Structure formats: structure tokens, C-alpha cells
Amino acid sequence: MKTDDKRITEPGLPTLVHPRMTDKTRTVSRNLFRSITIALVKNKDMLWLVIWILGMAALWIWDIYFLNAPALRQIQYAVANTFLISFMVIFFSTLSAWASVMIIHYLESRSRLAFLHTINFLVNLLRSIPQIIGILFGYVFLTLLMQSETVTRPFFLMTAMAFILSIFIFLELHDLLLERIAHFKRLDFYNAMRVCGMSEFRIINQEILLSNSMGHVLNKLIAIFGMAVFLQCSIDFIISVGLAVEVNSVNFPITLGSLLAKIDSKQDILAIGYSLTNWDYAGNLFTRHLQGISVALLTVYSLLCIHKVANAYAQRQRL
Amino acid sequence: MKNKLIDHAITVVLVAAVFGVVYFFIDQHTRPGIVARQKYIQEYIDRRLVDWDNPAEKAIFRDVMIIYYPDQETYIDSLVQAISAFRDQQSDPAVKDLYAEKQTLTERIYRLGPMYFQFILIYAVVLLLTYYAVQTLAVWRYCRMKQDRSSYLLLLYRSILNRPRYQPVGELLIFLLNNLKFLALALAKGCLYLILFAPVYVLAYAFKTRFDTDSILFMIVFGLFSNGLLITYTQKFYTFLVNESRKGYLQTALVKNLHSSFLHQVKDGVPLAQIFRIKKRFPGHIFEHIYTNARYLYLPALKEQASFLISGLIIIEMALNIQNHLCYDLLQNFLFRDYASVLLTTFSIFLIVKTTEVLADLWYIKETNIYENR
């Protein structure tokens, strides 16, 4: 610090600091920068979140300069729709997992074994159906609803898509919540609170889930977000490639998966393979094949960053 | 153990009953898929304005339609593809016969059987490979963590931060080369991560111009290295290793003078050859206990891994349109509205998942019995 100050005040030495910037402002900005850097290095989950956002912002700026306006608009819609649906998946998954756990707990405590076995059977059945097939069935059902004009507005459509995805994703959260409740029930903690006269509902929701499991739940929700992005992209790609030949007037909202399935995007991705053996062509990937490359990069980069955020968060919270 | 098996058996019987009822209901009340589909495209085929055998006229038809319906590009692409597919099927007697008439259950089983066994074979191979790869990578990563290895970017940052102010040209060159090496390794690692996280359709299209990505070998390779399967479950196994290493019994093991070095080259360390062995053993080392316990804890997660793997394989077959494979056929049946075949395929995949669950449970129970000295 001292050396730097000396260099700045010594006459004849060049300085990179703006002349109007006072010592105090400089110190404040330097300290701010330093504290942000330290905070990011310490909290790697935040660091990865920043890396993710900055990466997407950099790609967006690049696309503004080099990608044609209609394609850019489509990518913007695709990103917005994909992330919006994924956030809605988080909402529905949380709601479904909480509701199913509450029902199971209620049936267990009241010894309603027949209902309990039925619920467990349904949950196990959902677990045994590969997610992608279940979602495919859901989308076929959604197509039928669209054909009968029951669902027409894009927002309702996206909500329905998120709901279908959440049916096959919420089980992860459901298992986690049950595990947390079972863990705390084994401790004296639970019985002590019951003896104090607290209701089971409050113990489970307030003391176990809200106060002692938020870290676990948040970590799972981040993972669910990543899973939602992956499954949604995959199902949209499959539908656009395979089921789109089904002739109907139904069009799903544009997402990263469906945009990637477009012939232009596929040709852009094919160019990656071509440039592996023709190095001189690689430069064109960043200008001429930007639509497909951008969509693929956004998908893969987002999946990677979400995974890193979830892991770093788990590491920080020692989950 | 008995209860678990009964649970699984009841589930299979109940699901089989439900599928059976729905199957026969659908089979009785639906028309063959190709007939249902034909009505949508017949009017376009009947119009003699377009010569569908001429690619140029087909392209002009598409462009004209897009001019009239600019918001319906996907639909128009679908329409053109559907007409082409329909005409191809009309000219191929085998396919025409296949979808033109309703199939019986036996005919469907006969048609799906070979594809089903092929799917099981690929699934079993990839499951075994991922099980081995997940553990190997997690153990390797754990050893690296114990060796206090920093990331390449951090090494680069430290190297730049601690650079000497004045140095001769030779040393400066070595300094630059070292930094370049760190940068190249960091970039390679980043690319590897991107590849491992890439959904299969991105990877397959990226390599399609170089390789025939429709072969069984490529299905196995894609199943192993795409969709983030490997990295997700490696992370899971690694977490089990880290959690085990925090437990108290390790302090006892250290007091008992078990080896605790995680270097590869030293005598009391963890040799690389052992990490890459199928049956990993680390006798006399504390890691033997960490690994064994983590492996036991991982067994229930095997069901989850298997389910994710099946989803991945289904995505591969559907997204890459790999013909004569079970899930491509499933997609075609969706397309031809042959829902009876769809149900049959779905039930067959359900049986694979269930069998894996039963085997994983049996293995877990067997290991538990060993742990509990029963």
C-alpha cells in the first residue's frame, strides 16, 4: 500500500489513476473491489453465479454485433422462455413436494395405511417411469389440449409445460424433505418440542424445514433448476425433430431446445465438426454460424454453471 | 428384504394390469396410425401443383408457404417433412404394410423384441462403464484434493502475481512457457467440462460430419460421456468420499498407524494403478475404509443413476433419429398415433427400470448384511 501511494505522489512517475480521483475515493473503490473479490473467492457459488451471468452477457453483446436481428430476437425469447419455465418448475416442484410430504406425514401419524400405501405406490410408479417418457406423454396430452383450444395463450402453455416437467422432477425434493423429517424425528429435538406442546405441523414446517433444512432445500432447488433446463431442452429438441412431422397447427413457445432443432442451428453445429479438421474455417464459427453456436453454448454453459453453483453452495454450507 | 421384493412385485403386477387394460382399450378403439395421419396431408398430396419428387419444387412450396404464414415456419417444415416421409413409406412396401394394418400383440412383440434386447444390451454396457468411471474419477479427484492441488487458473494467477521484476531472457521464456502451459491446461479442462455437460444432440451434431454417429459404439460413447451423467454422479460419489473422510473413525485409523499419504509415487501412498483397477483395493491405507464405506452409501444412488442413464439413452435414440432402435420406434409410434405400441414400449422400459431397482436393492441388502455381521 505504502509503495503504491509513494509512486503516485512522487513527481515524474506515471500514474494510471484519474487526475480528478481523490485519495479517499481511490481507497474506497480499491477496498470495495478487494472486498468483492475476497467475497467471491470465499463464496464460490456466488463466483460461479457471476461467471454465468457475465458469460451470458458477453455472448449477448457479441451477438448484438455479429448476429442478425431476427435470430437475436429468437435467441432472447428462447432464453427468457427457458429460464421462465425452469423457475416455474422450481415453484411447482416445491409446492408438489411439500404437499406430498405433508399428506404422507398426515397419513402416517393417523395410521391410514391404505391411503399411505396408495400414495407410496404412485410415487414409486412415477419414479420408475423414465422422466423423458413421462414428459413426452405430458406433451402429447398438452398437444391435444391445444388442438381442442383449451390452452391457447403462450403463458398458460408455458405454465402447463412447467407443471408437466415438475411432475417428474419434484420427487428429488420430496425424498429430501422426507429424509430431513426422518432425520430430525430420530433426535430428541422432535420429542422435546412435542412435549412442549408444539403442533406437529409447526415442528415440521417451521423448525425442521424452514430453520434447519433451508440449505439442503436451496441446494436441491438449484439442482432442480439445472435438471429442468436439461429436460426441457431435450424434450423440445425431440419434439421439434421427431414429433414435429406430426401435422398439426400447434406451435409450442420457442425455447433453447426447439431453437437448436431448427435446420439453421443444426447446420451451425455441424460446422463445429467441419472446423475440427479445417482449422482455417474455425474463425467463421463466431461470426457466420452464430445462431446455433450461441444456442448450444447457452445450453451447455448454463448447465455447467448451474452444476458448479449447486456444488459450491453444498461445499460452503457443508451439506 | 422380503418386504422390498413384495413391494416391487406388487408394483409390477399392478402396473402390468393397468397397462394391459389401457392397451386393449386403445387397441380396440384406434385406427392404424398411418391412416389417421394420412387425412392431414392428403389434400397437399392430391394437389398436382407440386412435383414432390423434385427437391426444387419442394423448396419453393416451403418458401411460398412461409411467405403466407410467416409465424408457422416450424409447422410448414413439419408439413414438408411429413409429406416426404409419407411418400417414402408409400414407396417402401415393408413400411407400408407395417403401418397400414393394425398389428396384433404377438406381431408387436415380435417386432419390438430384437430392438428391446439391443436396448438392454447397450444399457447394461453403459451402466457398468459409468459405474466404474464414476468411482474411478471420484477417487482420482479425491486424491488430487488431498494432494492440495490448486486449479490451473489459480496457479496461473499466483505465478503472475509472484513474478520476479527483473530476470534474464531465458528465465523469462521459461516463466512465459509455464504460464502458457497453465492457460492451455485450464482451457482444456474447461472444454472437457463443456463436452461432459453437453446434451447428446449438441455433441452428436458437432461430430456428425466426422463420424457415423448412428452406430451402437457411438451410442455407448454418447451414453457415457454426454448429458452430464458422468460428472453429476462423479460429484455424488466424491461427496460421499468427502463426508466419510470427516468421520471420527478415521482418527482411530490414523492412531493405529494406517497409511495416510495420498501421493501416487510414494510407497505408503495411493498408487494410480489401484485407482484405475476395476476392483479397487488400498490395503493398509485409511482410504480403503473411506472408499468401502462411500461405495456402500452410493449403492442406493445407483437406482437414480440407472434411471438417469435410461433417460439419456432414450434422448440419444430419439434426438438422433437412430433407426431400428427401440426409442426411435417409440417416437415413430407417437407420430403414427399407434398408442398401443407406445404403451407396450413404455411398459418394457418400465420393466428395465424395475429390474435395475430390484437388483440394486438386493445388492444393498446383501452389503448391509455383511456390515451388520448377519
Interface residues (C-beta under 8 A of the other chain):
Chain A: F121 N124 L125 R127 S128 I129 P130 Q131 I132 I133 L136 F137 V140 F230 L231 C233 S234 F237 I238 S240 V241 G242 L243 A244 V245 E246 V247 N248 S249 V250 N251 S258 L260 A261 K262 I263 K266 I269 L270 I272 G273 Y274 L276 T277 A296 T299 V300 Y301 L303 L304 H307 N311 A314
Chain B: D7 I10 T11 L14 V15 R37 Y40 I41 D71 Q72 T74 Y75 D77 S78 L79 Q81 A82 A85 Y193 L194 F197 A198 P199 Y201 V202 Y205 A206 F207 K208 T209 R210 N227 G228 I231 T232 Q235 T239 S307 I310 S311 I314 I315 M318 A319 N321 L330 L331 F334 L335 T346 I349 F350 V353 K354 E357
